[in-house]
Amino acid sequence: MCGIFGMISRKSKRFNKRAFFTMGVRNDSRGGDSCGVFIDKKVEYGVDKQKMFIGFFRDSVLLKETDECKVALGHCRKASVGKVSLETAQPVVLTNSDNEVEFVLIHNGTIHNYEELAKKYIPEIDIKGLTDSQVMARIFYHVGYDCLDEYNGGAVFVIHDYRINKSLVFKGASKKTTYSKEQEEERPLYYCFHNGRFIFSSIFETLYAHYYDEDIYTLSTNKLMSVSGEKLKLISEYSREKCTQNKPYVVTASTLYDYDDFYGYNYKASTVYKIKHDGIFYQDKDDKPLHGVFALTEYGYIHQGKKKTNEAYLHEVAFFMGKMLKSPKAFELINKKYQEANKNVTKEIQILINIMDFNPFTEDLDQFYWYGEKGLVYPTGEWIYPMADLYYEFNSRGRYVKEGKKAYSSWTTDYYMYTYDEDEILKLLERECAGQ
């Protein structure tokens, strides 16, 4: 999430500093990591103590010197990709070999598959260290806008291309997830026309306060348009039916037991893990089974140990010799007994594995996770939902809910999740052994 704002006109007009400063300060609520302004081929950024526009604009040399302008763009950045620095702040400015400004872009949103798009459209350009916004600017600059129906994530773009002397705007709409039925606006953008100038902001109230006598509009979605005086001209429309706003789930594995189809959902093999009848194994480690406690992100990615990532939440999942267990605590106990038995699977250990194994072949399917094309999935009813769709419905930090407590998702079904301490596991073992 970022905040963008600005003023664009064909001819140089008086720079309404009060309106521009108000829009910038108000858009601080959508930023917080850095800010920047671009005015007629000049740019200035604020980071550290000047990362907020409210602390930046009073000291900005560029803003003080500007009395008239054609193009004035502002950006308040909330970083989602890349570090926070002057180099990654926006607006994104591209120059030619003579260091003349040719292209400027501001972006509100996050592009999840920007690396894949770069490989496809600008393979000759090294994108190491670039943000998603900087990569998209280079794609637009070098090859055009065909990728607007291919990106996953969210975007509003405002661009001025000095090579053709045109200002362009685009606001995307797509499904939240592959399971969503309707497309939704990805990010907000409002605009009005005043005295031959196109004025826009991510926040409606800033426009309404200064231009209350003008009609204020929300930008149409999936249409690339150019600013022409006091109107927008359609350049091209894009279909984003196959795109999603949420980050696509990684392909981690098929199901635990080579189940080919479940309620009409066709699973595919993984490039990361392979599935055998007795568990999940690494694809590239001589069929070594997953063993230990792993960090699972809300998007279905698995990381060894408690590795820090850019994902929003991490959850612990445990595997013993390829079999997923119901609790990391269960792994600790089973592995302890395994080590005491000189790494032999005794009858007692096998019983523990059996009672603590997540087995998809159970009548209580809505209590178990398993692996599908979309990562870790949660089968229930007639559908299989990705874990991310359910996890933080239980708890904002992704914590398990204690046994017996209900946790409600956005659907009507009640779901249960379990944690186990060592005493509970041993009691389960005793009951299981007593019944043999």
Helices and strands as residue ranges (DSSP letters): E 3-14, H 17-27, G 28-30, E 34-39, E 42-46, G 48-50, H 53-56, H 61-65, E 68-77, E 92-95, E 101-108, H 114-121, H 132-143, G 146-149, E 156-161, E 166-171, E 173-174, E 184-185, E 190-194, E 197-201, H 204-210, E 217-218, E 223-228, E 231-237, E 261-262, E 265-266, E 273-276, E 279-282, E 292-297, E 302-304, E 314-320, E 323-324, H 328-340, H 347-356, G 365-367, E 370-372, E 375-380, E 383-386, H 387-394, E 407-408, E 414-415, H 422-434
